[in-house]
Amino acid sequence: MNKKIGFIGCGNMGSSMVGGLIKSGFIKADDIIVSTKTESSSKRLEESFQVKTTLDSTIVARESDVIILAIKPFMFKEMISEIKSELTTDKLIITIAAGITISNMEEWINSSAKIIRTMPNTPALVGQAMSAVCSNKNVTKDELDYCFKIFESFGECVQLEEKDFHAFIALCGSSPAYVFMFIEAMADSAVRLGIPRAKAYKMAAQSVLGSSKMVLETGKHPGELKDMVCSPAGTTIDAVVELEKLGFRNSVIQAMDKCAEKSKNM
């Protein structure tokens, strides 16, 4: 029998997950139920994905085998108090919120609950997420594998210890913003050099995409790939030297340290 997957909350990330699950063929739309805060959101999801929707989160908790809490962190405690009576120990509960720990969830539900903490990033919107997964001791290997299949339907997934989630947030959760800033800066320079802005954005984004694929598909160290572009006395090495002079790598490292520290203090 197919498992029923329920989403409590379905904003940008939740919608991306629903779309990825259906598009990949991992699960049929009939086996997904979503609760939203408004009728307009429900209608949008029904039209986009042909899934069942409701304004009552307790219905989602009652009818689902796997419950994905895709709500803001500040909403968790109140939401769990509303649906707690439906959270029986046979249900798999998955969170996607920063700052909500497994111990928080066990305290709010009970120590026998099956909890998986996850953290996807926004490229889930285009099926290219990088997600981290961590479970409590009540989750079986088969259940963890099932969770992996969910997240692999819209990107890549790694298992991490919970203590490493702060670093993951700095490395993957927040890094799309760094990359978007890098693309924007490159495009601004290209515009200054005479290239129309629309073309500049496209060329900058494609260069970042292609470079990322080279790292993933060649298996070569990023430094080696950088050296391949830097011809002796060429244009690229001058640019690299200038970036080093301005503290490019140190800026990235310091920014990620700041991001991880904020995550720890949330």
TAGIVEN-V387607 format. One record per run of one state. SS is the DSSP state (helix for helix, strand for strand, loop for the rest). FROM is the first residue (numbers start at 1). TO is the last residue. If there is no record, write none. Layout:
SS,FROM,TO + SS,FROM,TO
This chain:
loop,1,4 + strand,5,8 + loop,9,11 + helix,12,24 + loop,25,28 + helix,29,31 + strand,32,35 + loop,36,38 + helix,39,49 + loop,50,51 + strand,52,54 + loop,55,56 + helix,57,63 + loop,64,65 + strand,66,69 + loop,70,72 + helix,73,86 + loop,87,91 + strand,92,95 + loop,96,101 + helix,102,108 + loop,109,113 + strand,114,119 + loop,120,121 + helix,122,126 + loop,127,128 + strand,129,135 + loop,136,140 + helix,141,152 + loop,153,154 + strand,155,159 + loop,160,161 + helix,162,173 + loop,174,174 + helix,175,192 + loop,193,196 + helix,197,218 + loop,219,221 + helix,222,229 + loop,230,234 + helix,235,245 + loop,246,247 + helix,248,265 + loop,266,266
